[in-house]
Amino acid sequence: MTVEALAARCRAEMIPLTSKFQYFCTLPIPEEDLRQYLNDPIAAISPAIVAALPPMGIILTPYLERGNGKEGDAVSFERPTESRLIPSSCGKLKDMRVLALAVKETEVADYHYQFYNSLASVVADGWPQETQERFYRTIREELSGEVHGEVDEKSWHLKQALLRRQANVRKETKLFREYARQAFEDTLTLYLHGTCCDIDVETGPRQMASRYLRRRLELLVSLYPPPEGYAVLPEQLKSR
């Protein structure tokens, strides 16, 4: 069954977690694990993000299988082939956004990343004009300074495409908007994940230098302050 078909079918059976989040499990999950999958990561989301979100339905499933183009991604109780196996999927109902997340054979840290990456995509779909303009300004400053690297693979590849194909990389074109949106999504994923969990940014030849990454995170802190009792940057942890 596709993610959206299952969501429509179990809509009335979803269990409320907060005023914005509800969930449905397609497999038995112990209460302690549910807290790690749902309560803990949701509690760490900035109230500013929660306020802007549409109603959210979370479906926990053993596996997810990539759609074939005609049909959407599907919930699976058996492990799909490696080429069709995906960790998460987003869907839409008339009154709700749906996040489906595979939990079988998935470490909690990886699950948290997928949860926040899916959520960041929803936020990026509806980011306000002011937020967009402030992030565009940061991206343009980085491009002018020939800042190397990115936060994650998707934004890295889109940045390389922009640098190869566009002479004036600061000009707002389709390429620029695609790159900036993905950079926002990847940075927001890191920000949300870092609010919830103690994580390290992996170093590598494609990784953005820490001082530029910090500037982005400081911007997101100003846009989406973390909940009371949570911190993102090292000095915030020390002050708490």
C-alpha positions, 0 to 999 in steps of 0.5 A: 500500500502506498504511504498516502493510501495507508495514511488515508486509511488510518487517519481516524486511528492516529494517536495524538502526541501534541496539537500538531503531531499524531502517529500510527504504527504498522508494527508493535513498538515498545513504549520506551522505543516510541519515546525515542522515535517520537516524544524526544525528537518532537520535544526538541523542535523550535516552537517557531517551527511547530507554529508554522507547521500544518497538521503532521501525521507520522507513520512508523513502518518496518520498511519503505519501498521507492515508488515506480513513478506511476505510484508513490512510495510504499509501506513494506513489511518485507525488506525491498531490494537495495535499489528500492529501499528508502529510509523515509517518505513524505506524503499529503492528505487534504488536511495533513502532511505525512512523514513515513519512517522506516524503523527496522534495521535503523539505528536511532541516530539515523532515524533521528536524521531522517525524521528531521530531514523530512521535517526540514523539507516540509518547512522549506516547502513553506518558508516565509519570504523574509526567511527566504530573503535572509537565507538567500543573502547568506548564500550570496555572501558565501558565493561571493567569497568563494566559500568551499563545501556544503552541509550535505551531499544534495546541496553540494551537488546542486552548488557544483551545478550552479558554479559550472553552469551559471556565470553570475552565481549570485543572480536569482535563477532556477538553479540558484533557487534550487541550490539555496532551498536545498542548502536551507533544508540540509542546514535546518536538518543539521540544526534540528538534529543538533538541538535534539542530540549530541552530534559531530559534523563529519569532516571531509573535502566537501564539508563547509568550513566551521566558521561559515557553518556557524554563521548559518546556524546562528541565523537559524537560531535567530529565526527558530529559537530552540525550546526552553532547556535546549541548546545548539551551539557549544557556548549555549550548552555551557551557559545552561 
